[in-house]
Amino acid sequence: MMMKDSKKKEVRTKRVHNLIIVDESGSMSIIRKQAFAGMNETLQTVRQMQKKFPDQDQRVTLITFDSEHTKLHYDNTPAELTKDLTWRAYNPSAATPLYDAIGKGISKVNAQVAEGDHVLVTIITDGEENSSEEWTLKMIRNMIEKLKKQHWTFTLIGTDNLDVETMAHSFAIDEHLEFRQDVEGTKAMFARERRSRERYNCCLAENAPMPTGSFFDEE
């Protein structure tokens, strides 16, 4: 008598795309050391989340930008294959084509996303748009409004010389955080961002999405 093959329980892997877009324009040179360290700590956090939740497939796309170039440090790279950036990889200069950087980053990841994937977009800047050539605010806003309905979470982090809340609303971004553009303020911002990222992944693991507008909330 032949035994029936037992069916293996299928565990569906949740793919999480971490799109990180960081301003590399000249004014960021004030906090270059802290921004550099913060990006590496964020990469470390994503790797930690991969270990903590092995049923999640953490992917990283990391972009830094100024008006002279857009650097793609990682492109849909599995978290465990990422390494910390070298000091020379981040060298602030030139102007701020914010719309172009956001448009390019979102378009790249959108082409890689499959149905059911989750995307966390983190945008960090100390200045407003001043030199984009391809994308407009309206184009960015329309794209974000569409993608928020498809498991995409957008966060905007800006310095205290900006009206970050108004800026976020202009993009249709619900999650925003303001920080002081000094050593301590930048360190505190990246620490808070990492804690929020951890909560985000914990919520995904429990199939309990974070309520809109509460990404950076801490009790």
VEXLUM-391592 format. One record per residue (C-alpha): residue in one letter; y, x, z. Coordinates in steps of 0.1 Angstrom, whole numbers, plus 5000, padded with zeros to 4 digits. Example, Ala and Ser with C-alpha at 12.3 -4.5 7.8 and 13.67 -1.06 7.14 Angstrom:
A495551235078S498951375071
***
This chain:
M500050005000M503450154990M506250165015K509650045004D512350305004S514750245033K518250185022K520750445033K523750305050E526750365028V529750515045R532850465024T535150765025K538750685029R540850915007V544250995022H546851155000N549551355019L552551394996I555151615013I558451674996V560851925012D564352015002E564752384993S568452364984G570952624997S572052435028M568552445042S568952815047I570452735081I567052615093R564852815069K562752965096Q562152625114A561552435081F559052705070A557152695104G557252315104M555652285070N552852515081E552352315113T552151995092L549552155070Q547652255101T547851895114V546351755081R543452005084Q542951895120M542851525109Q540151625084K538051765112K538751475136F537951215110P535251355087D534851025069Q538451065056D539051275026Q542451435032R544351565002V547551755001T550351764975L553251984988I556452014968T559652204976F562652174953D566152274944S568152244912E566652564897H562952484901T560352254916K557552434934L554152274935H552452464964Y549452224965D548351964940N545851704953T544151994972P541451914998A542851985032E540252235042L541252445011T544952465021K546352775038D549752825055L552552915032T553853275031W557453345041R558453415005A557153074993Y560252895008N563653044999P566452785000S569152804973A571052594947A571652224946T569751904955P568051704927L566551464952Y565751174928D563951414904A561851564931I560851224945G560151084911K558051384900G556051394932I555251024934S554351004897K551951304901V550151154930N550150804915A548150944886Q545551074910V545150774933A542150544930E541850184942G541650174980D543250514986H546050555011V549150755005L551550895031V554851025015T557051245036I560551335023I562651585042T566251665032D569551775046G571651655017E572151364993E571351364956N573751574935S571951714904S569051504891E568651474853E565651254848W565450994876T567950744890L568050574923K567150244907M564050394891I562950544924R563550224944N561650014919M558650254920I558650264958E558849884961K555849854939L553750114956K554349994991K552149694982Q549349944974H548550125006W551550365002T553650455033F557050625027T559050815053L562450965049I563551245073G567151355071T569751565091D572451415113N575151485087L573651205066D573550825072V569750845071E569150475077T571450365049M569950625026A566450515034H567250155027S568750244994F565350384985A563550075000I561950305026D561250145059E560350445080H563150695087L564050965112E567251165118F567351515133R569951775143Q570152055118D569652335143V566752525157E565752285185G566551975165T564352085136K561452195159A561551855177M561651665143F558551845130A556751785163R557551415162E556451395125R553151555134R552551305162S553351015139R550951155113E548251175138R548850805149Y548850705112N545350855107C544050715139C545150365127L543450415094A540250515111E540350195131N541349985101A544549885119P547549975098M550750075116P553249785116T556149835091G559050015106S557150165135F555950495120F558050715142D558050495173E556950655205E556450475238
***
